Amino acid sequence: MACCHHFALHEGGDAAFAVDPNAIVFGPGVLGELGDHARILGMRRVALFTDPRLARLEPVARARASLAEAGLDAALYAECRVEPTDESFRAAAAFAREGGFDGYVSVGGGSVMDTAKAANLYASHPAEPLAYVNAPIGEGRAVPGPLAPHVACPTTCGTGSECTGIAVFDLLAMKAKTGIASPRLRPTLALIDPLVTHSLPASVVAASGFDVLSHALESYTARPFTARPAPARASARPMSQGANPWSDIGCREALRLAGRYLVRAVTDESDLEARERLIWAATLAGIAFGNAGCHLPHGMSYSVSGLVRDFRPAGYPDTAPIVPHGYSVIVNAPAAFRFTGPACPARHLEAARALGAEVRDAAPEDAGAVVADHLIAMMKAAGMPNGVGGVGYGPADIGALTEGAFPQRRLLDNAPRAVGRDDLAGLYADAMRYWEGG
Ligand SMILES: [Zn+2]
């Protein structure tokens, strides 16, 4: 079957893709190696980032013990906000600037790792708050040089943030999520210890696990790198390159693992094998989306979380309403893949098969629906919200959701077909509700 994803070269399109491998140490117990890795990276005075809940739990205690054992001086910053904001980034950057640190360690989920990335950036290269933020919301200024070393230790089955040069936050004044993206932001080392997943609440496993699934699915179906305009010079090739043969490898295995283990990991808290497999899927999907880039479900998620009114999920600190990142992504996903299916049916069917869907008799024109139906079945089985309506929105919000998502060009332009304003509004309408009841 002819498909755009066979990476055929196009006139004016890029002919190359880049691979900049991640440094990863993965295995049960590796959190105990943290001090030694930090010392080898030249750290003497370490800023240790975490959030208030994690600060009292075992992974942080183990990280501190390991740093102390290696003779390193560590100052704890436990104020990272779950779903960070420009304000919380600023507070973290002030801590980093004033502490005179020569290295960073983050122990937590995507929010903690992203906060450490931003603090490291603004302490290493001070600038106005919006200087490095993606255009058009920020100035999109290039990061001028290397940052201090950063060891990222994820504690969810997770975001993959340990493998990417992206930091995402809510810009409070605009009620929208945006981010900073630069290869310089990527942690120097990802230290991934599957044992940390054993004590996670099911709702946290669900939110991070569906995020992983969507990272893999979006990177796999992203616009092929050959369809992206060739950069004017090599150094201008974007970090989100589009789907390519390298990112495909991680996506396929991450999809297979998510298909097999995600629902198990959420519905049975004693299924430790499923949780450990899921954190490996998260790593693979993180490598893939850090290289290829996500598209519509993530682009649409920014306004779903940014405009939150009163949604308070179980298992999260109940200080303020939030739509956790993974929820805000997956509620868009079935509608998004129905929309992108026609752009490359073969890819969508391959992805559905990797997830465990029966695709033998599926026609190319059904590809988007096959992916969507399988996702919806998984969402129902794992108790996820029923679409955008399930996290507190109604048809009257479609205009605001659309306006919040439309500026997210880095993500929207990485979709395999063009997405206009009307398309976005149609996507939110389609994402409002996926099943009866619930
Ligand atoms: Zn994500």
Boltz pocket constraint, residues with backbone or C-beta under 6 A from the ligand:
constraints:
  - pocket:
      binder: B
      contacts: [[A, 159], [A, 211], [A, 215], [A, 298], [A, 325], [A, 329]]
      max_distance: 6.0
